[in-house]
Amino acid sequence: MTNPQFHCDTALTRRRFLQTAGGGLGGLALTAMLSSESLAQLHYAPKAKRVIQIFCPGGMSQVDTFDYKPELEKRNGSPFDPDGKLQFFASKPGNCRGSHWKFRQHGQSGLWMSDLFPKLATCVDDMAFVYSMHSKTALHGPACFMMNTGFTLPGFPSMGSWVTYGLGSEAEDLPAFVVLPDPRGLPPGGIINWGAGFLPAEHQATTLNSTNTKQPIADLFPPDDVPEVTPATDRAGLDFLQKLNHLHRESRRGNSELDARIKAFEMAARLQLSAPEVTDLSQETATMKELYNIDHAEIGPFGRQCLLARRLAQRGVRFVQIYCGAENTTAKKIRPNWDSHEDLTRDHGYWGAVLDTGASALLKDLKQRGMLDETLVICTTEFGRQPAAQGDGGKGRDHNAGAFTAWLAGGGIKGGIGYGATDELGFKAVEHPTYSYDLHATALHLLGVDHTRLTFYHNGIERRLTDVHGQVMKELLA
């Protein structure tokens, strides 16, 4: 007796075969047409075609990097909380602690940047700084989710997923959304940071391993130690699996995961040709490799990520996200991210050199190729750090959800400017307080998308990346 729960009419008659085959080809043709006509979905003329986002997990200190606070220097060593009423995330406040690095003015704009970033300082006139960023939480995972998805809870679509949902892809043989995790491991919250949430599953990111040139995408190629699997048998097996997937989908219309799986296999076939080419850095000149310093033991991995991001952007990938740091529990001995409770000079000193080299190389590389004007580069962290000292000897800083700095460049951004401000000690955003919603709204605007109109109906609500918030920071626009 047939189980009605699993019953579907899959008898493969001649008529059904022709209908299914034709429908499949028509669907692929329609997808290609819609993809190529994605400009019709824009709400106004875009300044940027693509986004490269650098994410620094752990909480970068604003008062040691981009947010110069001379008053904090003056009060160095004096009580931060004389009344003893404050409680930070993990500690009571210590004394005021000025920057661990000297600040200097740079470029024609005269913007301030600490000596932690000597190479990035040469790009200051191309960069716009948002000094008044803040978050709703001082917990790493939820704060990462908020910066990536606009919500502190997991399960919501990431910015990259929203962008590709709204604009599609410029590349036929590469994914629209690619993530380059830190080689040391995943960030706080893991792969949820770049998930598609309730959007169609095809809009989740493809994760690319920047250190594995033979297998840049997991399971893209058969393992070398299985000689029975040849390219011919692999292709035959995938073709047969696709036929089964199409038959399975016939009675399950509306299941986006099935559609995504079918498209993923189709994309995988193309990736077997395109992925090795895009990840082959031997094609780059010696000058370019030196600029990104890809052979350096500590700086090299992030430099490689940034160079790959440029190569992906060159080939039409719509959204590339690079992680500069991993989860705290990952390989603790090598300072896995920017979280600096015990020794900020040690931890930020390590990651500062990493970010400084890769990010500055990326900006200069894009600019000299004429790509920066159409590529929006964003660098952010999940929250900042306190102006008061923490830990034994006052070497560290605690979490601070009240203030941090993000910067943007290219893609319609006015360089050499600052937006918003924190108080005189860098403790709290006080002028134009800015959430992730405003950063996301501004990025979508530069891509030609009205953030209030990019929506998806889910569980009775018209959801959007910016929830019910968000203002375009017009002061940043060129």
N, C-alpha and C positions, 0 to 999 in steps of 0.2 A: 504494500500500500504506500502510495506516495505521501510524504510528509508535506502538508500544504504550506508550512512555514518556509520551506526551502524550494518550493516548486516554481519553476519558471520554464517557459516554452523556449527551449534552445535547440529544437530540431533543425538541423542545418540543411534545409531544402535549397534547391538551386536559386529560387526567387529570393529566399532569405539571405543567402550568401551574397548575391549581387546587391541587395538592398543594404546590407551591413557594410560591405566593402565600399560601396559608393558613398554611403553616409559618413563613413570614417574619413574618406578622402575629402569629401565636402567640408567636414568639420575642420580638418587640418587646413584646408584652403581658407576657410572663414577666419580661423585663428590667425593665420598669417596676414590676411587682409586687415583685420582689426588691429593687429600689432603694428603694422606699417602705417596705419592711419591714426595712431594714438594721439597725434597733434590735434585731432578733432575733439578730443576730450578736454583740452585745456580751456581754462576760464579766461585767460588773458595771455599776452605774449610773454614767454619765459625768458629769463636772463640766464638760467642755468639749464643744462641738459642732463646733468648727472651729479651725484653726491659722493664724496669720499669722507667718511666720518672716522675720526680717531677717538677711541674711548679709553680713558685711563682709570681702571678700577682701583679702588682703595681709598680715594679721597685725596686729591692733590691740594696742597696748601696754597691758598690764594695769596697770603701775606709773605710767602717765600718765593713767589714766582712772578705774578703779573700785577698785583694790587699793592702799590707802594703806599706805606703808611708811616710817614715821618713821626707822627705823634706816638706810635707804638715804639719806635726807636727811642724817643725821649723818655718814655715810661719804662723802658727795659729794666726788669728787676723789681719794679714796684708792684704792690698787690693789685691783681686784676679785679678781685671781688672783696673789697674791704669788709663788707658786712657779712660775708660767708653764707649768702643765701642761694647761690647758684649751684647747680649740679649739671655737669656736662654728661655726655653719653656714658663714659666709663670711669669718670673721676671727678673730684672736686677741682676747681680751677687752681692752678699754680700762679706764680707771678707772671706779669706781662713779659713776653719774649719777642724781641724784635726779630727781623728776618735773619736767617742763618747765612744769607748771601747779600752782598751789597747790591743796591739798585742803581741803575744808571738810565739816562735818557738816550734814546736812539732815533736814528732816521731824521727825515725832514719834519716829521710829526712831533718829535720830541717825547714820544710816549715812553713810560718807564717799564723796564724789565730787569729782573735780577740776573746776576752773573751766572746763575744756574743754566741759562740758555744763551751762550755767546753766539751760536750759529743762527738760532731762530731770531735773535735780536736784529740781524741784518735783513730780515723780512718784515719788520714791524710796519712799514708803510703800506704793505699789502693786507694787513690784518686789522680786524675790528674786534675789540674786546668788550665783552658783556660782563661788567664787574658785579652786577647785582643779582646774579643767579642764586636761587635757594631751592630747597627741597622740602617735602612734607615729612621726611623721615631721616633719621641718622643711622639706619640699619643698612648694611651694604646691599643685600639682595633686593629688598623693596625699593631702595633708592636707585639701583641700577635699572630695575623694571620701569620706574617712573621716568627716568631719563630716556629710556629706549622706547617705551610704549605709551607714556602719559598716565600710567596707573601704577600704584604701589603693589597691587595684587598681580599674581601671575595669570597668564591665560589671555592677555590682550595682544592684538597685533602690534608688531614692532613698526617703527617708522619706515624701515626699508620695505616691509611688506605693504604698507599703505601706499608708498610711492609707486611700487611696481603694480599694485592693484589699480591705481589711478592712471598710470602712464604706460604700462606695458614695458617692453624691452626694445632696445635698439639693435641687439645682437641676436642672430638666428642660431648660432652655434655655441653660445655661452649663456649661463643663467642671467636673469635680470638682476638678481640680488645675491651677492657673494660676501661671506664673512671670512676674515682671516684671524682666527683666534691666536692668542699668544702661544708660542711653542711650548711654554711651561705648563699650560693647562687652560681649562675653561674659566670664565669670569664668575663672580658670585651670582648664583641663580642659574648658571649653565646655559644650555641652548635655548631656554625659554626667552632669553633676551632678544633672540632674533626669530622667534616663532611667528606664525601667521595667525595664531589665535582663532577667531571665528571667521576670518576671511577664507576664501577658497585655499586649500592646502598648497596649491601650486605656487603661492606667493611667499612661502617660507624660504629662508635663505639656504643656499648651498654652501657648505663649509669646505674651505680649501686649506689643505695642509701645506704651509709655505716651505717646510723643510724636507718634504718627501717628494722629490722630483719624479720618482718612478710611480708613485701612487698618490698624486696630489688630492684626489677625492677618494674617500674610502670605498673600496670594493668596485672601483671603476674598471679595473683590469683583473683578470684571473690571477691568482697567486702563481709565482714562478715555480713553486715546488709541486705543482699539479700538472704534469706533462700531458695527461689525458685531455686537458682542456686546451684546444687549439683555437685560433681566431675563428675558424670555420664552424667548429662545434659550438663555440660561445655564441656566435651570431645566430645559428640555427635554434639554439635553446631560447634566446631572447625573442626571436620571431614567434616561436610557438607560445611562449608565455604571453606575449602581447595579444595573440589570437584568443587565448583563454580569458585574458583580462577584458577584452572587448565583449566577449560573450557574457561574462559575469556582469558587466555594466548594464547590459540591455534591460534587465529587470530591476535595476537599482539606480535609475536616473536621479540626479540630485545629490548623489554621494560624491562630494568634492574630493575625498581622499582617493577614490578609485580613479577619477579623472586625473588627479595629480600624479598617481602612480604610473598611469599610462604615458602621460607627458614626460614623466621623469625618465622612463625607459627610452622614449624617443630622443630626449635630450642626451641621455647617457651615450647613445650610439654616436651622436655628433661630438660629444665631449671626448670620446676616445681619440678623436683626431685633433680637437682644438685645445684641450687641456694641456697635453704635453708641450705644445707650441707656446702657449701663453706663459707657462711656468719655466720655460727654458731660458734662464738668464744668461746663458753663454752667448746669446745673440746680442747682448748689450756691450757697449764699448767699455774699455778699461777705465776711461774717465767717468763714465756713469756708475760703474761698480764702486769706484773710489768715492764718488760723491755720496752714495748711500752707505758706504763702508760695510758692504755685505760680508766681507771676510773676517771682520773683527769678532772675536769669541763672544763678547757680551752685547755689543751694539749691533752686530751683524744681523741677528734674526729679525729685529724690528725694521732695520733698513731693508731687508729682503721683502718684508711684508709691504712696506711703502712702495718699493719698486714694482712689486706685483700689482699693487693697487693702480698705479699709473698704467701698466700694461693692460689691465682689465678695462680701465676707463677708456683707453685708446681704442679698444675693440668693441665698445658699445655697451658695456655693463652699466646698468642704470644706477645702482647703489652698491657701494663697497664699504664695508665696515671693518676697521682694523682695531684690534685690542692690544693695548700697551700695558700688559700686566695680566695676572691670572687670579685664581681664588687663593685666599690666605692659607688654606690647608694644603696647597700644592707646593711641594718642594720647598719647604720653609727655609732651608739652608741658603737658598739663593734669592732671598727677599722677593717674594712672588708678586708684589704690587706696591702701590703708593701708600698703603696704610702704614703710618709712621708714629705709633704710640711710644716706642721705646727710644728710637734714635733717628730723628728726622734727617740729620746731616748724612748719615749712612744710607738710609733708604731713598730719600729724594735725590741724593747725590748720584746714586746708581741709576735710577730711572730718568733723572734729568738728562744725563748724557745720552741715554737711549733715545728719548723723545726728541731731544735737541737735534741730533744728527738726522734721524729719519724724517721728521716733519719738515725741517728746513730744506732737506734735499727734495722732498716731494713738491714743496711750493716752488722752488727754483726750477725744477725739472718741468713742471706743468707750465710755468710762465715762459720758459725759453722755447717751448714747443707751441706756444699760442693756445694751450688748452685751459689755462687758469680762468680765462674770461667765461668759459662755459662749464667749468667744474666748480661746484660749491664744496669747499673744504671746511669741515667743522671739527673742532677739538674740544672735548668736554670730559668731565669726571662726574661722579654721582653726588658728591657734596664736598665741602671744604674742610678746613681744620681750624682749631681755635687759636686766637692770638696769645693765649696763655700757655705756659709750659706744662708738660706732663711727664710723669715717670721719674725714675731715679736720676738725680742730677738735673732734672728739667730738660732732657734732651729731646723729648717727643712732643707731639700735639694730639689732642683728642679730636673726635669727629665734630663737625659743625655743619648742621643742616641749614643754618641761617645765612650763609654766605659762601659763594665760590665764584670762580671766573671761568667763562668759556670764551673761545675765540673762533672767528669765521674769516674766510678769505676766498677771493675769486667769485665767480658765478653771480655777479651783480652786487657784490658787497663793496661798500666804500671803505677803502683801506686807510690806516693811520688814524683811527678814531676810537674813542671809548664811549660806552653807553652805561648809564646807571652808576651807582656808587654805594659803597658800604660806609658805615660810621667811621669815626676817626681812628678806631683800632682794628677795623676789618672784621668785626664781630657779627654784624648784621646788615643785610641789604636795606638801605633807607631811601635811595633815590631810584625810581623806576624798578621796584622789586619785580623780578622776572622768574617765572617758572619754566619748566620744560615746554609747557603749552605755547609760550610766546616764541621760544626757539623753533619749535616745530612749525608753528604758523608762518614764521618768517621764511623758513626753508621751503615750505610748500609754495609760498607766494613767489619765491624766486624761480621755482620750477614751473610757474604758470598755473598753479592750482589754488583755488580759494578753500582754505581749510574748513570753512563752515559748510561747504557743498560736497566735500569728499566724504561720503557716508556709506554705511552698510547696515541694513536692517537686521537686528539680531535680538531675539528674545523680547520683542515688543518695543525696542528702542532703536532709533536711528543713531548708531554709534559713529564716532569719528576719532581721529588721532588725538585731537585737542579736547575731547570730552565736551564740556559746555563752556570752556574757557578759551584763552588765547588771543593775543593781539599781535599783529605784524609790527615789528620794530622798524618803523619807517626811517628812523634816523640812521640805520645801518645801510640803507639802500643807496647805491650809486646813482 
